[in-house]
């Protein structure tokens, strides 16, 4: 019995010794951890900010200035003179340039809107359009022509005879009246004026 115990003890000791003194199994060293290459994100260069192209300011188109309408004598006569009277009086008149100048200056004095350049244009137009006929030496009036006929034929173109018949004047006053009417366009030559003045002075005396 003791022998058996001794053998068992020897076996146990042997097993313990083998376990403690034996070479432990080789442990594989862990493979070095491969450093993962950390790729740094590529920093993109900031793109240049595109500045919108500034369009050159277009030149402001200046509307063409209309040239003032060219004035002429006829337009001036129609636009500036008809404010006070019609054109019949003008169309019946015949005057020299100096006489038309005096007429235009008188009208300007009464308010006609004409500057100096316009007056010159108008005077020239009137003198060319309504010139004074060449003076004919006075001749004796035909026997058939008399003051009454002249009064009815030449004076009623502008007015009736009522004013004449109611008037009472001296021969000098009738002469001034007749000359005034001739200045306004009454068609009477010198011989006819004399006949008419004589008739008026005898028929409608003061």
PyMOL commands that set and color helices and strands:
alter all, ss='L'
color gray80, all
select helices_A, chain A and resi 2-21+73-80+88-91+97-109+116-129+147-154+162-166+171-183+190-203
alter helices_A, ss='H'
color red, helices_A
deselect
rebuild
show_as cartoon
